[in-house]
Amino acid sequence: KKLALEIEGQTYFRFPVQTDLIQATDNIVEVVQRYTKGLVQRDDLVVISEKVVAITQGRAFRISDIKPSRLAIFLSRFVHKSPYGIGLGMPETMELAIQEVGALKIIFASVIAALGKLFGIKGLFYRICGPKARAIDGPTENTIPPFNEYAVLGPKDPDLVARQIREAVGAHVAVIDANDLGVNILGVSGPEVDINLLTKLLKDNPLGQSAESTPIGIIRRAEET
């Protein structure tokens, strides 16, 4: 991905930050502080993958430990399988969605989504279920082990996490869910973070989501000359 990106005549630099494997025993604030030390400047924006935040919150579950219900097995059959991630297209991740959102809401969203498809309307399921369902990640071959065998929920209290990291690193912060299909900004450290601009800056998924080991990024506005 390109390091520099121009939006509306202004150039921004996106610096991926490589880390060691982040695990459930890590403190995400300390992790970000350690790996951005000496790199981040006051007016920078630090972005963190929602997946590593969730992992440090104990919200990653080994697939073999998840026991899907009959409802989860049934509904997962109708989920579109994307080449960029299985999403809720397997019984185990659908079971997590049912636990996170509630069975009634999942059933309602499924019915509305099925009706929507008859009229050529897509995306109704996730619009109804909301970001909690959308943020669930299933296992992929390119994910770094052992998390290639895990499903991960979205992070808890991402706004709070962003504020805590801001206090530690002294820069603006956002918790993001970005992949090759799109970008969702889950949490920000304050109203000074321009979500629309940030979405454009992350549209090409500059951090990657496979074996890059770059769950943290620094975005810096280029100085005008």
DRENPA-3360 file (N, C-alpha, C; in nm, 2 decimals, always signed):
BEGIN
1 = KKLALEIE = +0.08/-0.12/+0.00/+0.00/+0.00/+0.00/+0.09/+0.12/+0.00 ~ +0.04/+0.23/-0.06/+0.11/+0.36/-0.06/+0.13/+0.42/+0.07 ~ +0.25/+0.47/+0.10/+0.27/+0.54/+0.23/+0.20/+0.67/+0.24 ~ +0.20/+0.74/+0.13/+0.14/+0.88/+0.12/+0.00/+0.87/+0.05 ~ -0.09/+0.95/+0.09/-0.22/+0.96/+0.03/-0.27/+1.10/+0.03 ~ -0.32/+1.15/-0.08/-0.36/+1.29/-0.09/-0.51/+1.29/-0.09 ~ -0.57/+1.37/-0.01/-0.72/+1.39/+0.00/-0.75/+1.54/+0.01 ~ -0.82/+1.58/-0.09/-0.87/+1.72/-0.10/-0.75/+1.81/-0.10;
9 = GQTYFRFP = -0.64/+1.78/-0.17/-0.52/+1.86/-0.18/-0.43/+1.85/-0.06 ~ -0.46/+1.78/+0.04/-0.37/+1.76/+0.15/-0.31/+1.62/+0.15 ~ -0.18/+1.61/+0.18/-0.11/+1.48/+0.18/-0.10/+1.43/+0.33 ~ -0.13/+1.30/+0.34/-0.12/+1.24/+0.47/-0.02/+1.12/+0.45 ~ +0.05/+1.09/+0.56/+0.14/+0.97/+0.56/+0.08/+0.87/+0.65 ~ +0.08/+0.74/+0.61/+0.03/+0.63/+0.69/+0.15/+0.54/+0.72 ~ +0.19/+0.53/+0.85/+0.30/+0.45/+0.89/+0.26/+0.32/+0.96 ~ +0.27/+0.20/+0.90/+0.23/+0.08/+0.98/+0.34/+0.05/+1.08;
17 = VQTDLIQA = +0.30/+0.01/+1.20/+0.39/-0.02/+1.31/+0.38/-0.17/+1.34 ~ +0.49/-0.24/+1.32/+0.50/-0.38/+1.34/+0.52/-0.42/+1.48 ~ +0.45/-0.52/+1.53/+0.46/-0.57/+1.67/+0.49/-0.71/+1.68 ~ +0.52/-0.76/+1.80/+0.53/-0.90/+1.82/+0.38/-0.95/+1.83 ~ +0.36/-1.08/+1.85/+0.23/-1.13/+1.86/+0.16/-1.08/+1.99 ~ +0.05/-1.02/+1.98/-0.03/-0.97/+2.09/-0.12/-1.07/+2.14 ~ -0.12/-1.09/+2.27/-0.20/-1.20/+2.33/-0.29/-1.15/+2.44 ~ -0.37/-1.24/+2.49/-0.48/-1.21/+2.59/-0.41/-1.15/+2.72;
25 = TDNIVEVV = -0.29/-1.19/+2.75/-0.22/-1.15/+2.87/-0.16/-1.01/+2.86 ~ -0.17/-0.95/+2.74/-0.11/-0.82/+2.72/-0.21/-0.71/+2.76 ~ -0.15/-0.59/+2.80/-0.23/-0.47/+2.82/-0.22/-0.38/+2.70 ~ -0.33/-0.36/+2.63/-0.33/-0.29/+2.50/-0.27/-0.15/+2.51 ~ -0.30/-0.08/+2.62/-0.24/+0.05/+2.64/-0.09/+0.05/+2.65 ~ -0.04/-0.05/+2.72/+0.11/-0.06/+2.74/+0.17/-0.11/+2.60 ~ +0.10/-0.19/+2.53/+0.15/-0.24/+2.40/+0.17/-0.12/+2.30 ~ +0.06/-0.04/+2.29/+0.07/+0.07/+2.20/+0.17/+0.17/+2.24;
33 = QRYTKGLV = +0.18/+0.20/+2.37/+0.28/+0.29/+2.42/+0.42/+0.24/+2.39 ~ +0.44/+0.11/+2.41/+0.58/+0.06/+2.38/+0.62/+0.07/+2.24 ~ +0.53/+0.03/+2.15/+0.56/+0.02/+2.01/+0.56/+0.16/+1.93 ~ +0.50/+0.26/+1.99/+0.49/+0.39/+1.93/+0.59/+0.49/+1.99 ~ +0.66/+0.44/+2.10/+0.75/+0.53/+2.17/+0.86/+0.58/+2.07 ~ +0.88/+0.71/+2.07/+0.98/+0.76/+1.98/+0.94/+0.78/+1.84 ~ +0.82/+0.73/+1.80/+0.77/+0.74/+1.67/+0.66/+0.85/+1.65 ~ +0.57/+0.85/+1.76/+0.45/+0.93/+1.75/+0.47/+1.07/+1.79;
41 = QRDDLVVI = +0.41/+1.17/+1.72/+0.41/+1.31/+1.74/+0.28/+1.36/+1.79 ~ +0.28/+1.47/+1.85/+0.16/+1.52/+1.93/+0.03/+1.53/+1.84 ~ +0.05/+1.57/+1.71/-0.07/+1.59/+1.63/-0.10/+1.47/+1.54 ~ -0.03/+1.36/+1.57/-0.05/+1.24/+1.49/-0.19/+1.17/+1.54 ~ -0.23/+1.08/+1.45/-0.35/+1.00/+1.49/-0.30/+0.85/+1.49 ~ -0.31/+0.79/+1.60/-0.27/+0.65/+1.62/-0.40/+0.56/+1.59 ~ -0.39/+0.47/+1.51/-0.50/+0.37/+1.48/-0.46/+0.23/+1.52 ~ -0.56/+0.16/+1.58/-0.53/+0.03/+1.64/-0.64/-0.06/+1.58;
49 = SEKVVAIT = -0.60/-0.18/+1.54/-0.69/-0.28/+1.49/-0.78/-0.33/+1.60 ~ -0.91/-0.33/+1.58/-1.00/-0.38/+1.68/-0.98/-0.52/+1.73 ~ -0.92/-0.60/+1.64/-0.90/-0.74/+1.67/-0.80/-0.75/+1.79 ~ -0.69/-0.68/+1.78/-0.59/-0.69/+1.89/-0.64/-0.63/+2.02 ~ -0.73/-0.53/+2.01/-0.79/-0.48/+2.13/-0.88/-0.58/+2.20 ~ -0.96/-0.65/+2.11/-1.05/-0.75/+2.16/-0.97/-0.87/+2.22 ~ -0.86/-0.91/+2.16/-0.78/-1.02/+2.21/-0.73/-0.99/+2.35 ~ -0.68/-0.87/+2.37/-0.63/-0.83/+2.51/-0.75/-0.82/+2.61;
57 = QGRAFRIS = -0.87/-0.82/+2.56/-0.99/-0.81/+2.65/-1.04/-0.95/+2.68 ~ -0.98/-1.05/+2.63/-1.03/-1.19/+2.64/-1.15/-1.22/+2.56 ~ -1.16/-1.15/+2.44/-1.28/-1.17/+2.36/-1.25/-1.25/+2.23 ~ -1.14/-1.34/+2.24/-1.11/-1.43/+2.13/-1.13/-1.57/+2.18 ~ -1.19/-1.65/+2.10/-1.24/-1.79/+2.14/-1.19/-1.89/+2.04 ~ -1.13/-1.99/+2.09/-1.09/-2.10/+2.00/-1.21/-2.17/+1.94 ~ -1.21/-2.19/+1.81/-1.32/-2.24/+1.74/-1.37/-2.38/+1.80 ~ -1.27/-2.46/+1.84/-1.31/-2.59/+1.89/-1.38/-2.58/+2.02;
65 = DIKPSRLA = -1.37/-2.47/+2.09/-1.44/-2.45/+2.22/-1.58/-2.39/+2.21 ~ -1.62/-2.35/+2.09/-1.75/-2.29/+2.07/-1.85/-2.40/+2.03 ~ -1.96/-2.41/+2.10/-2.06/-2.52/+2.07/-2.18/-2.45/+2.00 ~ -2.19/-2.45/+1.87/-2.30/-2.38/+1.81/-2.44/-2.45/+1.83 ~ -2.54/-2.36/+1.84/-2.68/-2.41/+1.86/-2.73/-2.45/+1.72 ~ -2.85/-2.51/+1.72/-2.91/-2.55/+1.60/-2.95/-2.43/+1.52 ~ -2.99/-2.32/+1.59/-3.02/-2.20/+1.52/-2.90/-2.14/+1.45 ~ -2.78/-2.14/+1.51/-2.66/-2.09/+1.45/-2.62/-2.18/+1.33;
73 = IFLSRFVH = -2.63/-2.31/+1.34/-2.60/-2.40/+1.23/-2.69/-2.37/+1.11 ~ -2.82/-2.35/+1.14/-2.92/-2.32/+1.03/-2.89/-2.18/+0.96 ~ -2.88/-2.08/+1.04/-2.87/-1.94/+0.99/-2.73/-1.92/+0.91 ~ -2.63/-1.99/+0.96/-2.50/-1.97/+0.90/-2.49/-2.02/+0.75 ~ -2.59/-2.10/+0.72/-2.59/-2.16/+0.58/-2.63/-2.05/+0.48 ~ -2.70/-1.94/+0.52/-2.75/-1.84/+0.43/-2.66/-1.72/+0.42 ~ -2.55/-1.72/+0.50/-2.46/-1.60/+0.50/-2.37/-1.61/+0.38 ~ -2.35/-1.49/+0.31/-2.26/-1.48/+0.19/-2.12/-1.50/+0.24;
81 = KSPYGIGL = -2.05/-1.59/+0.17/-1.91/-1.62/+0.20/-1.82/-1.53/+0.12 ~ -1.76/-1.43/+0.19/-1.67/-1.34/+0.12/-1.52/-1.40/+0.11 ~ -1.45/-1.37/+0.01/-1.31/-1.41/+0.00/-1.22/-1.34/+0.10 ~ -1.27/-1.23/+0.16/-1.19/-1.16/+0.25/-1.21/-1.20/+0.40 ~ -1.30/-1.29/+0.42/-1.33/-1.33/+0.56/-1.46/-1.40/+0.57 ~ -1.47/-1.50/+0.65/-1.59/-1.58/+0.66/-1.70/-1.51/+0.73 ~ -1.67/-1.42/+0.82/-1.78/-1.34/+0.89/-1.86/-1.44/+0.97 ~ -1.99/-1.43/+0.95/-2.09/-1.51/+1.03/-2.13/-1.64/+0.95;
89 = GMPETMEL = -2.05/-1.67/+0.85/-2.08/-1.78/+0.76/-2.04/-1.92/+0.81 ~ -2.01/-1.93/+0.94/-1.99/-2.06/+1.00/-2.06/-2.07/+1.13 ~ -2.11/-2.18/+1.17/-2.19/-2.20/+1.29/-2.13/-2.13/+1.41 ~ -2.00/-2.15/+1.43/-1.93/-2.10/+1.55/-1.94/-1.94/+1.56 ~ -1.91/-1.87/+1.45/-1.92/-1.73/+1.45/-2.06/-1.68/+1.46 ~ -2.16/-1.75/+1.40/-2.30/-1.72/+1.41/-2.34/-1.74/+1.56 ~ -2.29/-1.84/+1.63/-2.33/-1.86/+1.77/-2.28/-1.74/+1.85 ~ -2.16/-1.69/+1.82/-2.11/-1.58/+1.90/-2.20/-1.45/+1.87;
97 = AIQEVGAL = -2.25/-1.44/+1.75/-2.34/-1.33/+1.72/-2.47/-1.34/+1.79 ~ -2.52/-1.46/+1.80/-2.64/-1.48/+1.88/-2.62/-1.45/+2.03 ~ -2.51/-1.48/+2.08/-2.48/-1.45/+2.22/-2.46/-1.30/+2.24 ~ -2.40/-1.23/+2.15/-2.37/-1.09/+2.16/-2.50/-1.01/+2.14 ~ -2.57/-1.04/+2.04/-2.69/-0.95/+2.00/-2.82/-1.00/+2.05 ~ -2.83/-1.13/+2.06/-2.96/-1.19/+2.10/-3.03/-1.27/+1.99 ~ -3.09/-1.38/+2.02/-3.15/-1.47/+1.92/-3.26/-1.40/+1.85 ~ -3.35/-1.33/+1.92/-3.46/-1.26/+1.85/-3.42/-1.16/+1.75;
105 = KIIFASVI = -3.32/-1.08/+1.78/-3.27/-0.98/+1.69/-3.21/-1.04/+1.57 ~ -3.13/-1.15/+1.59/-3.06/-1.22/+1.48/-3.17/-1.28/+1.39 ~ -3.27/-1.34/+1.44/-3.38/-1.40/+1.36/-3.45/-1.29/+1.28 ~ -3.49/-1.18/+1.35/-3.56/-1.07/+1.28/-3.47/-1.02/+1.17 ~ -3.34/-1.00/+1.19/-3.25/-0.94/+1.09/-3.24/-1.04/+0.97 ~ -3.24/-1.17/+1.00/-3.23/-1.27/+0.90/-3.35/-1.27/+0.81 ~ -3.47/-1.26/+0.87/-3.59/-1.25/+0.79/-3.60/-1.13/+0.70 ~ -3.56/-1.01/+0.76/-3.57/-0.89/+0.68/-3.46/-0.89/+0.57;
113 = AALGKLFG = -3.34/-0.95/+0.60/-3.24/-0.96/+0.50/-3.28/-1.05/+0.38 ~ -3.35/-1.16/+0.42/-3.40/-1.25/+0.31/-3.50/-1.18/+0.22 ~ -3.59/-1.10/+0.28/-3.69/-1.02/+0.21/-3.62/-0.91/+0.12 ~ -3.52/-0.85/+0.18/-3.45/-0.75/+0.11/-3.38/-0.80/-0.02 ~ -3.33/-0.92/-0.01/-3.26/-0.98/-0.13/-3.36/-1.00/-0.24 ~ -3.49/-1.02/-0.21/-3.59/-1.04/-0.32/-3.60/-0.91/-0.40 ~ -3.57/-0.80/-0.33/-3.59/-0.67/-0.40/-3.45/-0.61/-0.43 ~ -3.35/-0.69/-0.43/-3.21/-0.65/-0.46/-3.15/-0.56/-0.36;
121 = IKGLFYRI = -3.19/-0.56/-0.24/-3.13/-0.48/-0.13/-3.04/-0.56/-0.05 ~ -2.92/-0.52/-0.03/-2.82/-0.60/+0.04/-2.78/-0.52/+0.17 ~ -2.72/-0.60/+0.26/-2.66/-0.54/+0.38/-2.76/-0.51/+0.49 ~ -2.89/-0.56/+0.48/-2.99/-0.53/+0.58/-2.96/-0.60/+0.71 ~ -2.90/-0.72/+0.70/-2.87/-0.80/+0.82/-2.78/-0.72/+0.92 ~ -2.67/-0.67/+0.87/-2.58/-0.60/+0.95/-2.63/-0.47/+1.00 ~ -2.71/-0.41/+0.91/-2.77/-0.28/+0.95/-2.86/-0.29/+1.08 ~ -2.93/-0.40/+1.08/-3.02/-0.43/+1.19/-2.94/-0.48/+1.31;
129 = CGPKARAI = -2.85/-0.57/+1.29/-2.78/-0.63/+1.41/-2.67/-0.53/+1.46 ~ -2.62/-0.44/+1.38/-2.53/-0.34/+1.43/-2.39/-0.38/+1.43 ~ -2.30/-0.29/+1.49/-2.16/-0.31/+1.49/-2.11/-0.43/+1.56 ~ -2.19/-0.48/+1.66/-2.14/-0.59/+1.74/-2.13/-0.72/+1.65 ~ -2.23/-0.74/+1.57/-2.23/-0.85/+1.48/-2.13/-0.83/+1.37 ~ -2.13/-0.71/+1.31/-2.04/-0.68/+1.20/-1.89/-0.70/+1.24 ~ -1.86/-0.67/+1.37/-1.72/-0.68/+1.41/-1.66/-0.82/+1.44 ~ -1.75/-0.92/+1.44/-1.70/-1.05/+1.47/-1.62/-1.11/+1.35;
137 = DGPTENTI = -1.50/-1.15/+1.38/-1.41/-1.21/+1.29/-1.40/-1.36/+1.30 ~ -1.40/-1.43/+1.19/-1.38/-1.57/+1.20/-1.24/-1.60/+1.16 ~ -1.20/-1.73/+1.17/-1.06/-1.77/+1.14/-1.03/-1.76/+0.99 ~ -0.91/-1.72/+0.96/-0.87/-1.72/+0.82/-0.73/-1.79/+0.81 ~ -0.69/-1.84/+0.70/-0.57/-1.91/+0.68/-0.45/-1.81/+0.70 ~ -0.46/-1.69/+0.66/-0.35/-1.59/+0.66/-0.33/-1.53/+0.80 ~ -0.42/-1.55/+0.89/-0.40/-1.50/+1.03/-0.29/-1.56/+1.10 ~ -0.21/-1.49/+1.17/-0.10/-1.54/+1.25/-0.14/-1.64/+1.35;
145 = PPFNEYAV = -0.08/-1.76/+1.36/-0.12/-1.86/+1.46/-0.09/-1.80/+1.60 ~ -0.16/-1.84/+1.70/-0.27/-1.94/+1.70/-0.41/-1.89/+1.66 ~ -0.41/-1.75/+1.62/-0.54/-1.69/+1.60/-0.61/-1.73/+1.47 ~ -0.54/-1.81/+1.39/-0.60/-1.86/+1.27/-0.70/-1.97/+1.30 ~ -0.71/-2.01/+1.43/-0.81/-2.11/+1.48/-0.90/-2.04/+1.58 ~ -0.92/-1.91/+1.58/-1.00/-1.84/+1.67/-1.10/-1.76/+1.60 ~ -1.21/-1.73/+1.67/-1.31/-1.63/+1.63/-1.30/-1.52/+1.74 ~ -1.31/-1.40/+1.69/-1.29/-1.28/+1.78/-1.41/-1.19/+1.77;
153 = LGPKDPDL = -1.46/-1.15/+1.89/-1.57/-1.05/+1.90/-1.51/-0.91/+1.88 ~ -1.60/-0.82/+1.86/-1.56/-0.68/+1.86/-1.51/-0.64/+2.00 ~ -1.43/-0.53/+2.01/-1.38/-0.49/+2.13/-1.49/-0.42/+2.22 ~ -1.47/-0.43/+2.35/-1.56/-0.37/+2.45/-1.52/-0.23/+2.48 ~ -1.61/-0.14/+2.48/-1.59/+0.00/+2.51/-1.47/+0.06/+2.43 ~ -1.48/+0.06/+2.30/-1.36/+0.11/+2.22/-1.33/+0.26/+2.24 ~ -1.44/+0.34/+2.27/-1.41/+0.48/+2.29/-1.33/+0.50/+2.42 ~ -1.36/+0.42/+2.52/-1.28/+0.43/+2.65/-1.14/+0.38/+2.62;
161 = VARQIREA = -1.12/+0.28/+2.55/-0.98/+0.23/+2.51/-0.91/+0.33/+2.44 ~ -0.97/+0.40/+2.34/-0.90/+0.51/+2.27/-0.86/+0.62/+2.36 ~ -0.95/+0.66/+2.45/-0.91/+0.77/+2.54/-0.79/+0.73/+2.63 ~ -0.79/+0.60/+2.68/-0.69/+0.56/+2.77/-0.55/+0.56/+2.69 ~ -0.56/+0.52/+2.57/-0.43/+0.51/+2.49/-0.39/+0.66/+2.46 ~ -0.48/+0.75/+2.43/-0.44/+0.89/+2.41/-0.37/+0.94/+2.53 ~ -0.41/+0.91/+2.65/-0.35/+0.96/+2.77/-0.21/+0.91/+2.78 ~ -0.19/+0.79/+2.73/-0.05/+0.72/+2.74/+0.04/+0.77/+2.64;
169 = VGAHVAVI = +0.00/+0.79/+2.51/+0.09/+0.82/+2.40/+0.09/+0.97/+2.37 ~ -0.01/+1.05/+2.41/-0.01/+1.19/+2.38/-0.05/+1.23/+2.24 ~ -0.13/+1.14/+2.18/-0.18/+1.17/+2.04/-0.32/+1.13/+2.03 ~ -0.39/+1.17/+1.92/-0.53/+1.13/+1.90/-0.53/+0.98/+1.87 ~ -0.64/+0.91/+1.89/-0.64/+0.76/+1.88/-0.78/+0.72/+1.82 ~ -0.77/+0.61/+1.74/-0.90/+0.55/+1.69/-0.88/+0.40/+1.69 ~ -0.99/+0.33/+1.73/-0.99/+0.19/+1.72/-1.07/+0.16/+1.59 ~ -1.01/+0.08/+1.50/-1.07/+0.06/+1.37/-1.10/-0.08/+1.34;
177 = DANDLGVN = -1.19/-0.10/+1.25/-1.22/-0.24/+1.19/-1.21/-0.22/+1.04 ~ -1.09/-0.25/+0.98/-1.07/-0.23/+0.84/-1.03/-0.36/+0.77 ~ -1.08/-0.38/+0.66/-1.04/-0.49/+0.57/-1.06/-0.45/+0.43 ~ -1.04/-0.54/+0.34/-1.05/-0.51/+0.20/-1.19/-0.48/+0.15 ~ -1.29/-0.50/+0.23/-1.42/-0.47/+0.20/-1.47/-0.33/+0.24 ~ -1.41/-0.28/+0.35/-1.45/-0.15/+0.40/-1.39/-0.12/+0.53 ~ -1.43/+0.00/+0.59/-1.38/+0.05/+0.71/-1.49/+0.09/+0.80 ~ -1.47/+0.05/+0.93/-1.56/+0.10/+1.04/-1.48/+0.15/+1.15;
185 = ILGVSGPE = -1.51/+0.27/+1.19/-1.44/+0.34/+1.30/-1.52/+0.30/+1.43 ~ -1.47/+0.22/+1.51/-1.54/+0.17/+1.63/-1.53/+0.26/+1.75 ~ -1.42/+0.33/+1.77/-1.40/+0.41/+1.88/-1.30/+0.52/+1.86 ~ -1.32/+0.64/+1.91/-1.22/+0.75/+1.90/-1.19/+0.81/+2.03 ~ -1.08/+0.88/+2.04/-1.04/+0.94/+2.17/-1.11/+1.07/+2.20 ~ -1.18/+1.13/+2.10/-1.25/+1.25/+2.12/-1.31/+1.31/+1.99 ~ -1.39/+1.42/+2.00/-1.45/+1.47/+1.88/-1.35/+1.54/+1.78 ~ -1.23/+1.55/+1.82/-1.13/+1.61/+1.73/-1.09/+1.51/+1.62;
193 = VDINLLTK = -1.13/+1.39/+1.63/-1.10/+1.29/+1.53/-1.20/+1.30/+1.42 ~ -1.16/+1.33/+1.30/-1.26/+1.34/+1.19/-1.28/+1.20/+1.13 ~ -1.40/+1.15/+1.16/-1.43/+1.01/+1.13/-1.44/+0.99/+0.97 ~ -1.50/+1.09/+0.91/-1.52/+1.08/+0.76/-1.38/+1.09/+0.69 ~ -1.29/+1.17/+0.74/-1.16/+1.18/+0.68/-1.08/+1.05/+0.71 ~ -1.09/+1.00/+0.83/-1.02/+0.88/+0.87/-1.06/+0.76/+0.79 ~ -1.19/+0.75/+0.76/-1.25/+0.65/+0.68/-1.18/+0.65/+0.54 ~ -1.17/+0.77/+0.48/-1.10/+0.78/+0.35/-0.96/+0.74/+0.36;
201 = LLKDNPLG = -0.89/+0.78/+0.47/-0.75/+0.75/+0.48/-0.72/+0.60/+0.50 ~ -0.82/+0.53/+0.54/-0.80/+0.38/+0.56/-0.87/+0.30/+0.46 ~ -0.93/+0.36/+0.36/-1.01/+0.29/+0.26/-0.94/+0.17/+0.19 ~ -0.80/+0.19/+0.17/-0.73/+0.08/+0.10/-0.66/-0.02/+0.20 ~ -0.71/-0.01/+0.33/-0.66/-0.10/+0.43/-0.51/-0.10/+0.44 ~ -0.45/+0.01/+0.48/-0.30/+0.02/+0.47/-0.23/-0.07/+0.58 ~ -0.30/-0.11/+0.68/-0.23/-0.19/+0.78/-0.23/-0.34/+0.74 ~ -0.32/-0.38/+0.65/-0.33/-0.52/+0.61/-0.40/-0.59/+0.72;
209 = QSAESTPI = -0.42/-0.72/+0.69/-0.50/-0.80/+0.79/-0.45/-0.95/+0.80 ~ -0.33/-0.97/+0.74/-0.29/-1.11/+0.74/-0.16/-1.12/+0.82 ~ -0.05/-1.15/+0.75/+0.08/-1.18/+0.82/+0.17/-1.06/+0.84 ~ +0.11/-0.94/+0.81/+0.20/-0.82/+0.82/+0.24/-0.79/+0.96 ~ +0.17/-0.84/+1.06/+0.20/-0.81/+1.20/+0.20/-0.66/+1.23 ~ +0.11/-0.58/+1.16/+0.11/-0.44/+1.18/-0.03/-0.39/+1.23 ~ -0.07/-0.43/+1.35/-0.20/-0.39/+1.40/-0.21/-0.25/+1.45 ~ -0.10/-0.17/+1.44/-0.10/-0.03/+1.48/-0.05/+0.05/+1.37;
217 = GIIRRAEE = -0.11/+0.17/+1.35/-0.06/+0.26/+1.25/-0.06/+0.40/+1.30 ~ +0.03/+0.48/+1.24/+0.04/+0.62/+1.27/+0.00/+0.71/+1.15 ~ -0.09/+0.80/+1.16/-0.13/+0.88/+1.05/-0.08/+1.02/+1.08 ~ -0.01/+1.08/+0.98/+0.05/+1.22/+1.00/+0.02/+1.31/+0.88 ~ -0.03/+1.42/+0.91/-0.05/+1.52/+0.81/+0.08/+1.58/+0.77 ~ +0.10/+1.58/+0.63/+0.23/+1.64/+0.58/+0.23/+1.79/+0.60 ~ +0.34/+1.84/+0.64/+0.36/+1.99/+0.65/+0.35/+2.06/+0.52 ~ +0.28/+2.17/+0.52/+0.27/+2.24/+0.39/+0.40/+2.32/+0.37;
225 = T = +0.44/+2.32/+0.24/+0.57/+2.39/+0.20/+0.54/+2.51/+0.11;
% end
